Amino acid sequence: MSTSGPEPSRRWSGDWSRPVVPQRPVVDVLVPTFDRPAELAVTLAGLAAQDDPPFRVTISDQSDDGSAHHAPAVEAMVRVLRAQGREVRVVQHLPRRGLAEHRQFLLDSSAAEQVLFLDDDVWLEPGTLARLSDALERLGCGFVGTAPMGLSFLDDRRPHQQTPFEPWEGPVQPERLRDDSPEIARASLHGAANLVHVAERVPVPREGWLPYKIAWIGACTLFRRSALVESGGFDFWHLLPPAHAGEDVAAQWRVMERRGAAGLLPSGAVHLEAPTTVPDRTVEARSVIFTEAGGS
């Protein structure tokens, strides 16, 4: 196979039967899953299309019978990733204590300085992981992310939801966000296919990505592990009932306050638009956590 430049860390099919030479992962990809075998297989297929940087995958299944990771399509994609030279770890993590505890478990299992929390219903465009990793290093902030877009909304243009779009000019700075912060308006950027439409009109620099200001980013977030750990990670999980939502927002706000964060344009992440596995959203983690912290 003729290539130009350095060999990608993803092995091509001509090398699949050869012994794997382990590479130190630059990114730990952390995938929590529950009762979504079809969506999980698509998510893993997106990872199999990524070249660099070298990464390791940990799949943590909370299905009662482990059915998600034992589905034939999921097992096939795990075999593909391993043939490509990726280490893939599959564990069953029970009992279910809620999303925050599940994410803390995955964080504790990681070792690389870059950790990607990737939900089990997100497909990544080839090259997305490389853009995320490059941006995190160049920007020097606590985390970056690509908000997954719903392509069923491709013809549904919502300019009023895109007005909060604001690129970072200069270095990314720490920001303190709470529910009453004006910056919460930025959340509308990540609905429907808004970022796809923003990308039509906003020039992207030569690096291939443009950082912009966020309220938070769900489902595809690359953290600087040390920044997440020093902010407490998801250690607040014991303050929450098992049925809760918004745990990612609470953790991200703590990191943003210390190290700053950015979204990346274009997104490169596609939401599979499957039904939620968290139907009870009565308890919002951020409301509980920042109340417990005295509103800090």
C-alpha positions as a Markdown table, in Angstrom:
| # | Residue | x | y | z |
|---|---|---|---|---|
| 1 | Met | 0.0 | 0.0 | 0.0 |
| 2 | Ser | 1.6 | 3.3 | -1.1 |
| 3 | Thr | 1.2 | 6.2 | 1.3 |
| 4 | Ser | 2.5 | 9.7 | 1.6 |
| 5 | Gly | 3.7 | 10.9 | 5.0 |
| 6 | Pro | 3.8 | 8.9 | 8.2 |
| 7 | Glu | 2.0 | 5.6 | 8.4 |
| 8 | Pro | -1.4 | 6.0 | 10.1 |
| 9 | Ser | -1.8 | 4.1 | 13.4 |
| 10 | Arg | -4.8 | 2.3 | 11.9 |
| 11 | Arg | -3.6 | -0.9 | 10.2 |
| 12 | Trp | -4.9 | -1.6 | 6.7 |
| 13 | Ser | -6.6 | -5.0 | 5.8 |
| 14 | Gly | -3.3 | -6.3 | 4.4 |
| 15 | Asp | -1.8 | -6.4 | 7.9 |
| 16 | Trp | -4.8 | -7.7 | 9.8 |
| 17 | Ser | -3.4 | -11.3 | 10.3 |
| 18 | Arg | 0.0 | -10.0 | 11.4 |
| 19 | Pro | 0.9 | -9.8 | 15.1 |
| 20 | Val | -0.1 | -6.5 | 16.6 |
| 21 | Val | 2.7 | -4.2 | 17.8 |
| 22 | Pro | 1.1 | -2.3 | 20.8 |
| 23 | Gln | 1.2 | 1.4 | 20.6 |
| 24 | Arg | 0.8 | 3.7 | 23.6 |
| 25 | Pro | -2.7 | 5.2 | 23.2 |
| 26 | Val | -2.8 | 9.0 | 23.0 |
| 27 | Val | -6.6 | 8.9 | 23.6 |
| 28 | Asp | -8.7 | 6.7 | 25.8 |
| 29 | Val | -12.2 | 6.4 | 24.1 |
| 30 | Leu | -14.8 | 5.8 | 26.8 |
| 31 | Val | -18.1 | 4.4 | 25.6 |
| 32 | Pro | -20.9 | 3.9 | 28.2 |
| 33 | Thr | -23.8 | 1.8 | 26.7 |
| 34 | Phe | -27.2 | 0.4 | 27.7 |
| 35 | Asp | -29.5 | -1.7 | 25.6 |
| 36 | Arg | -28.4 | -0.2 | 22.3 |
| 37 | Pro | -26.7 | -2.9 | 20.3 |
| 38 | Ala | -27.5 | -1.5 | 16.8 |
| 39 | Glu | -26.5 | 2.1 | 17.7 |
| 40 | Leu | -23.3 | 0.8 | 19.5 |
| 41 | Ala | -22.2 | -1.0 | 16.4 |
| 42 | Val | -22.6 | 2.2 | 14.3 |
| 43 | Thr | -20.6 | 4.1 | 16.9 |
| 44 | Leu | -17.8 | 1.5 | 16.8 |
| 45 | Ala | -17.9 | 1.6 | 13.0 |
| 46 | Gly | -17.2 | 5.4 | 13.2 |
| 47 | Leu | -14.2 | 4.7 | 15.4 |
| 48 | Ala | -12.9 | 2.1 | 13.0 |
| 49 | Ala | -12.7 | 4.8 | 10.4 |
| 50 | Gln | -10.4 | 7.0 | 12.4 |
| 51 | Asp | -6.7 | 7.0 | 11.6 |
| 52 | Asp | -4.8 | 9.0 | 14.3 |
| 53 | Pro | -3.9 | 9.6 | 17.0 |
| 54 | Pro | -3.5 | 6.0 | 18.4 |
| 55 | Phe | -6.4 | 5.2 | 20.7 |
| 56 | Arg | -7.8 | 2.6 | 23.0 |
| 57 | Val | -11.5 | 1.8 | 23.4 |
| 58 | Thr | -13.3 | 0.9 | 26.6 |
| 59 | Ile | -16.9 | -0.2 | 26.3 |
| 60 | Ser | -18.8 | -0.4 | 29.5 |
| 61 | Asp | -22.2 | -2.2 | 29.1 |
| 62 | Gln | -24.9 | -1.8 | 31.7 |
| 63 | Ser | -27.4 | -4.0 | 29.9 |
| 64 | Asp | -28.7 | -6.5 | 32.5 |
| 65 | Asp | -27.7 | -9.5 | 30.4 |
| 66 | Gly | -24.7 | -7.9 | 28.5 |
| 67 | Ser | -26.8 | -8.1 | 25.4 |
| 68 | Ala | -25.4 | -4.9 | 23.9 |
| 69 | His | -21.8 | -6.0 | 23.6 |
| 70 | His | -22.7 | -9.6 | 22.7 |
| 71 | Ala | -24.7 | -8.5 | 19.6 |
| 72 | Pro | -23.1 | -10.0 | 16.4 |
| 73 | Ala | -22.7 | -6.5 | 14.8 |
| 74 | Val | -21.0 | -5.2 | 17.9 |
| 75 | Glu | -18.7 | -8.2 | 18.2 |
| 76 | Ala | -17.8 | -7.8 | 14.6 |
| 77 | Met | -16.8 | -4.2 | 14.9 |
| 78 | Val | -14.7 | -5.0 | 18.0 |
| 79 | Arg | -12.9 | -7.6 | 15.9 |
| 80 | Val | -12.3 | -5.0 | 13.2 |
| 81 | Leu | -10.9 | -2.5 | 15.7 |
| 82 | Arg | -8.6 | -5.1 | 17.2 |
| 83 | Ala | -7.4 | -6.2 | 13.7 |
| 84 | Gln | -6.6 | -2.6 | 13.0 |
| 85 | Gly | -4.3 | -2.6 | 16.0 |
| 86 | Arg | -6.6 | -0.9 | 18.6 |
| 87 | Glu | -6.9 | -2.3 | 22.1 |
| 88 | Val | -10.6 | -2.8 | 22.9 |
| 89 | Arg | -11.7 | -3.5 | 26.4 |
| 90 | Val | -15.3 | -4.7 | 27.0 |
| 91 | Val | -16.7 | -4.8 | 30.5 |
| 92 | Gln | -20.1 | -5.2 | 32.1 |
| 93 | His | -20.6 | -2.6 | 34.9 |
| 94 | Leu | -23.5 | -3.3 | 37.3 |
| 95 | Pro | -25.5 | -2.4 | 39.2 |
| 96 | Arg | -26.8 | 0.7 | 37.5 |
| 97 | Arg | -26.2 | 3.7 | 39.8 |
| 98 | Gly | -26.8 | 6.4 | 37.2 |
| 99 | Leu | -25.0 | 8.2 | 34.4 |
| 100 | Ala | -22.6 | 10.1 | 36.7 |
| 101 | Glu | -21.4 | 6.9 | 38.4 |
| 102 | His | -21.0 | 5.2 | 35.1 |
| 103 | Arg | -18.8 | 8.0 | 33.7 |
| 104 | Gln | -16.7 | 8.1 | 36.9 |
| 105 | Phe | -16.1 | 4.4 | 36.5 |
| 106 | Leu | -14.9 | 4.9 | 33.0 |
| 107 | Leu | -12.7 | 7.8 | 33.9 |
| 108 | Asp | -11.1 | 5.7 | 36.7 |
| 109 | Ser | -10.4 | 3.0 | 34.1 |
| 110 | Ser | -8.5 | 5.4 | 31.8 |
| 111 | Ala | -4.9 | 6.3 | 31.8 |
| 112 | Ala | -4.2 | 8.5 | 28.7 |
| 113 | Glu | -4.0 | 12.2 | 29.1 |
| 114 | Gln | -6.8 | 12.7 | 26.5 |
| 115 | Val | -10.1 | 11.0 | 27.3 |
| 116 | Leu | -13.0 | 11.0 | 24.8 |
| 117 | Phe | -16.4 | 10.4 | 26.3 |
| 118 | Leu | -18.4 | 9.1 | 23.3 |
| 119 | Asp | -22.0 | 8.2 | 23.7 |
| 120 | Asp | -23.3 | 4.9 | 22.1 |
| 121 | Asp | -25.5 | 6.7 | 19.6 |
| 122 | Val | -22.9 | 8.9 | 17.8 |
| 123 | Trp | -21.2 | 8.3 | 14.4 |
| 124 | Leu | -17.9 | 10.1 | 13.8 |
| 125 | Glu | -16.8 | 11.4 | 10.4 |
| 126 | Pro | -13.3 | 10.1 | 9.4 |
| 127 | Gly | -10.7 | 12.5 | 10.8 |
| 128 | Thr | -12.8 | 13.8 | 13.7 |
| 129 | Leu | -10.7 | 12.3 | 16.4 |
| 130 | Ala | -7.6 | 13.8 | 14.9 |
| 131 | Arg | -9.2 | 17.3 | 14.8 |
| 132 | Leu | -10.3 | 16.9 | 18.4 |
| 133 | Ser | -6.9 | 15.9 | 19.6 |
| 134 | Asp | -5.1 | 18.6 | 17.6 |
| 135 | Ala | -7.5 | 21.2 | 18.9 |
| 136 | Leu | -7.1 | 20.2 | 22.5 |
| 137 | Glu | -3.3 | 20.4 | 22.3 |
| 138 | Arg | -3.2 | 23.7 | 20.4 |
| 139 | Leu | -5.8 | 25.4 | 22.5 |
| 140 | Gly | -4.5 | 24.2 | 25.8 |
| 141 | Cys | -7.9 | 24.3 | 27.4 |
| 142 | Gly | -9.7 | 21.7 | 29.6 |
| 143 | Phe | -11.8 | 20.1 | 26.9 |
| 144 | Val | -13.1 | 20.4 | 23.4 |
| 145 | Gly | -16.0 | 18.7 | 21.7 |
| 146 | Thr | -18.0 | 18.2 | 18.6 |
| 147 | Ala | -21.7 | 18.4 | 19.2 |
| 148 | Pro | -23.6 | 15.6 | 17.3 |
| 149 | Met | -26.0 | 16.9 | 14.7 |
| 150 | Gly | -29.3 | 15.3 | 13.7 |
| 151 | Leu | -29.3 | 15.1 | 9.9 |
| 152 | Ser | -33.0 | 14.6 | 9.7 |
| 153 | Phe | -33.1 | 18.3 | 10.3 |
| 154 | Leu | -30.8 | 19.1 | 7.4 |
| 155 | Asp | -33.6 | 21.0 | 5.6 |
| 156 | Asp | -34.9 | 22.6 | 8.9 |
| 157 | Arg | -33.1 | 25.9 | 9.1 |
| 158 | Arg | -33.3 | 27.7 | 12.4 |
| 159 | Pro | -31.3 | 31.0 | 12.1 |
| 160 | His | -32.7 | 32.3 | 15.4 |
| 161 | Gln | -31.1 | 29.4 | 17.2 |
| 162 | Gln | -27.7 | 30.1 | 15.5 |
| 163 | Thr | -27.3 | 33.7 | 16.6 |
| 164 | Pro | -25.3 | 32.9 | 19.8 |
| 165 | Phe | -22.5 | 31.4 | 17.7 |
| 166 | Glu | -19.3 | 33.2 | 18.7 |
| 167 | Pro | -15.8 | 32.0 | 17.7 |
| 168 | Trp | -13.0 | 32.2 | 20.3 |
| 169 | Glu | -10.7 | 35.1 | 19.3 |
| 170 | Gly | -7.4 | 34.5 | 20.9 |
| 171 | Pro | -6.7 | 32.0 | 23.7 |
| 172 | Val | -9.6 | 30.1 | 25.2 |
| 173 | Gln | -10.4 | 31.5 | 28.6 |
| 174 | Pro | -12.0 | 30.1 | 31.7 |
| 175 | Glu | -15.7 | 30.8 | 32.1 |
| 176 | Arg | -18.2 | 30.5 | 35.0 |
| 177 | Leu | -21.6 | 29.3 | 33.8 |
| 178 | Arg | -24.7 | 28.7 | 35.8 |
| 179 | Asp | -28.4 | 28.3 | 35.0 |
| 180 | Asp | -29.0 | 32.1 | 35.2 |
| 181 | Ser | -25.9 | 32.9 | 33.0 |
| 182 | Pro | -26.6 | 34.7 | 29.7 |
| 183 | Glu | -24.2 | 32.3 | 28.1 |
| 184 | Ile | -26.8 | 29.5 | 28.5 |
| 185 | Ala | -28.3 | 30.8 | 25.3 |
| 186 | Arg | -25.4 | 29.1 | 23.4 |
| 187 | Ala | -27.1 | 25.8 | 24.1 |
| 188 | Ser | -29.4 | 26.3 | 21.1 |
| 189 | Leu | -26.4 | 26.0 | 18.8 |
| 190 | His | -26.4 | 22.2 | 19.4 |
| 191 | Gly | -30.0 | 21.5 | 18.5 |
| 192 | Ala | -31.3 | 20.1 | 15.2 |
| 193 | Ala | -28.6 | 20.6 | 12.5 |
| 194 | Asn | -27.7 | 24.1 | 13.5 |
| 195 | Leu | -23.9 | 23.6 | 13.3 |
| 196 | Val | -24.2 | 22.2 | 9.8 |
| 197 | His | -25.9 | 25.3 | 8.7 |
| 198 | Val | -23.4 | 27.6 | 10.6 |
| 199 | Ala | -20.6 | 25.7 | 8.8 |
| 200 | Glu | -22.1 | 26.8 | 5.5 |
| 201 | Arg | -21.3 | 30.5 | 6.1 |
| 202 | Val | -18.4 | 30.5 | 8.6 |
| 203 | Pro | -14.9 | 30.0 | 7.1 |
| 204 | Val | -12.9 | 27.3 | 8.7 |
| 205 | Pro | -9.1 | 27.9 | 9.1 |
| 206 | Arg | -6.4 | 25.8 | 7.5 |
| 207 | Glu | -6.2 | 23.6 | 10.6 |
| 208 | Gly | -9.6 | 22.2 | 9.7 |
| 209 | Trp | -11.4 | 23.4 | 12.8 |
| 210 | Leu | -12.7 | 26.6 | 14.3 |
| 211 | Pro | -13.1 | 26.9 | 18.1 |
| 212 | Tyr | -16.3 | 28.6 | 19.4 |
| 213 | Lys | -17.9 | 29.4 | 22.8 |
| 214 | Ile | -20.2 | 26.9 | 24.3 |
| 215 | Ala | -22.7 | 26.4 | 27.1 |
| 216 | Trp | -21.8 | 22.7 | 27.2 |
| 217 | Ile | -21.3 | 19.8 | 24.8 |
| 218 | Gly | -23.0 | 16.4 | 25.1 |
| 219 | Ala | -22.1 | 13.0 | 23.7 |
| 220 | Cys | -18.7 | 13.6 | 22.2 |
| 221 | Thr | -16.3 | 15.4 | 24.5 |
| 222 | Leu | -12.5 | 15.2 | 24.6 |
| 223 | Phe | -11.1 | 16.1 | 28.0 |
| 224 | Arg | -7.6 | 16.8 | 29.2 |
| 225 | Arg | -7.7 | 14.0 | 31.8 |
| 226 | Ser | -5.7 | 16.0 | 34.3 |
| 227 | Ala | -8.1 | 18.9 | 34.1 |
| 228 | Leu | -11.1 | 16.7 | 34.6 |
| 229 | Val | -9.6 | 14.9 | 37.5 |
| 230 | Glu | -8.5 | 18.1 | 39.2 |
| 231 | Ser | -12.0 | 19.4 | 38.9 |
| 232 | Gly | -13.4 | 16.3 | 40.6 |
| 233 | Gly | -14.6 | 14.4 | 37.6 |
| 234 | Phe | -18.0 | 12.9 | 38.3 |
| 235 | Asp | -17.3 | 12.4 | 42.0 |
| 236 | Phe | -20.7 | 13.9 | 42.8 |
| 237 | Trp | -22.5 | 10.8 | 41.6 |
| 238 | His | -23.3 | 9.8 | 45.2 |
| 239 | Leu | -25.4 | 13.0 | 45.7 |
| 240 | Leu | -27.7 | 11.9 | 42.9 |
| 241 | Pro | -30.5 | 9.4 | 42.6 |
| 242 | Pro | -29.9 | 6.7 | 39.9 |
| 243 | Ala | -32.4 | 8.4 | 37.6 |
| 244 | His | -30.8 | 11.7 | 36.7 |
| 245 | Ala | -29.6 | 13.7 | 33.7 |
| 246 | Gly | -27.2 | 16.5 | 33.0 |
| 247 | Glu | -24.2 | 14.9 | 34.7 |
| 248 | Asp | -22.0 | 15.9 | 31.8 |
| 249 | Val | -23.0 | 19.6 | 32.2 |
| 250 | Ala | -22.1 | 19.6 | 35.9 |
| 251 | Ala | -18.6 | 18.1 | 35.3 |
| 252 | Gln | -18.0 | 20.4 | 32.3 |
| 253 | Trp | -18.9 | 23.6 | 34.1 |
| 254 | Arg | -16.3 | 22.7 | 36.8 |
| 255 | Val | -13.6 | 22.2 | 34.2 |
| 256 | Met | -14.7 | 25.3 | 32.2 |
| 257 | Glu | -14.3 | 27.4 | 35.3 |
| 258 | Arg | -10.7 | 26.3 | 35.8 |
| 259 | Arg | -9.4 | 25.7 | 32.3 |
| 260 | Gly | -11.9 | 26.9 | 29.7 |
| 261 | Ala | -13.4 | 24.9 | 26.8 |
| 262 | Ala | -14.4 | 25.1 | 23.2 |
| 263 | Gly | -16.7 | 23.5 | 20.6 |
| 264 | Leu | -15.3 | 22.7 | 17.2 |
| 265 | Leu | -16.7 | 23.7 | 13.8 |
| 266 | Pro | -17.5 | 21.7 | 11.7 |
| 267 | Ser | -18.9 | 19.1 | 14.0 |
| 268 | Gly | -18.1 | 15.8 | 12.2 |
| 269 | Ala | -20.4 | 14.0 | 14.7 |
| 270 | Val | -23.8 | 12.6 | 13.8 |
| 271 | His | -26.5 | 11.9 | 16.3 |
| 272 | Leu | -28.3 | 8.6 | 15.4 |
| 273 | Glu | -31.6 | 10.0 | 16.8 |
| 274 | Ala | -32.5 | 6.9 | 18.6 |
| 275 | Pro | -34.9 | 7.0 | 21.5 |
| 276 | Thr | -33.3 | 8.1 | 24.8 |
| 277 | Thr | -32.4 | 5.5 | 27.4 |
| 278 | Val | -32.9 | 8.2 | 30.1 |
| 279 | Pro | -36.6 | 8.9 | 30.0 |
| 280 | Asp | -36.7 | 10.2 | 33.6 |
| 281 | Arg | -35.1 | 13.7 | 33.5 |
| 282 | Thr | -36.7 | 15.0 | 36.6 |
| 283 | Val | -33.4 | 15.4 | 38.5 |
| 284 | Glu | -30.9 | 17.7 | 36.7 |
| 285 | Ala | -27.5 | 17.0 | 38.1 |
| 286 | Arg | -26.2 | 20.5 | 37.7 |
| 287 | Ser | -29.0 | 21.9 | 39.8 |
| 288 | Val | -28.3 | 19.5 | 42.6 |
| 289 | Ile | -24.5 | 19.8 | 42.4 |
| 290 | Phe | -24.3 | 23.6 | 42.5 |
| 291 | Thr | -27.0 | 23.8 | 45.1 |
| 292 | Glu | -25.0 | 21.3 | 47.3 |
| 293 | Ala | -21.9 | 23.5 | 46.7 |
| 294 | Gly | -23.7 | 26.5 | 48.1 |
| 295 | Gly | -24.4 | 27.9 | 44.6 |
| 296 | Ser | -20.7 | 28.2 | 43.8 |
